[in-house]
Every structure is written in C-alpha cells, then in structure tokens.
C-alpha cells in the first residue's frame, strides 16, 4: 500500500486539528527553508534548546547527579 493510500485510509478518522497539523507539515516540507509569518525560528530553537540543556545539567549537578 502506498503512503497516499494509507493517508486516505486514515484521514476519515482524523479530527479537524489532526488534518490541520498534517496540512501544515506538508506545506512546510514544500516551502523549504523559507520563513513563515513568524520568521525563521530555527536559530531561536537552537539557542533555547541549548540553554535548557545547560540549566538541566546545572540542576542535576546541584542535586548530586551526573548530567547526561
């Protein structure tokens, strides 16, 4: 069964929110690296993720655990 056939089989059970998520995912995949109305958030995500992991490591060390 092709991916398209599987999609058609699953779609009738989806909520409107599920369908919107799937549609946005496909549109995003076809848009390439172009920014949307929010702009390109990849750098913001990268910095925020790094900061979160750094703070998590500090909290684990403070609790006497080895950071992962």
N, C-alpha and C positions, 0 to 999 in steps of 0.2 A: 504494500500500500504506500502511495506517495505521501509526502508531507502535506500536500494540498488536500488530498483525500482525507487524511487524518484530521486536518483542520476543519473541514466541512462536517466531519462526523462529530467532533467535539463542540463546535460553535453553538449549536442549538441549546446546549445546557449552560452556556455562559451567562453571567449577569451582564447588565449594561456596562458596569465598571470593568469587568474582565475584558469585554470587547474593546473598550476604550484603551486599556493598557496594551492589548495586543496591537491595536491600530497604531498607537504611538510608537511602539517598539519597531514596527515595520517602517514607519515614516522616518524614524531616527536612523535606522540602518541604511536607508536610501539617501539620507541627507548628507552622509559622510561626516566630516569634521565641522560642518558649518554650524554656527551658533543659532540657538533658538531665541525666543523673546527674552530669555533670562541671560543670554550671552553664553560664552563658553565657560562652564563651571568646572572643567577638569582640573585646573590648577588649584582652585579653591578646595575641591575634594581632596586632592593630593596633600595639601598643607594641613587641612583639618584632620585627615586620617593620621598623618604623621604626628601631629600634636596629641591626638587622642591616645595613640600607642605610647608616646613618651610619658604622658600622665599616668597611664595604666602601669607602665613599668615602675614609675616612682612609687605608686600606691602599693604595688606588690613588694618592692624592696622595703618600704616602711612597715609592711605587715610581716616582714621576715621571710618572704617567699622569694624564690628565684624567678625573675621575669622571663617570660617565654618569648 
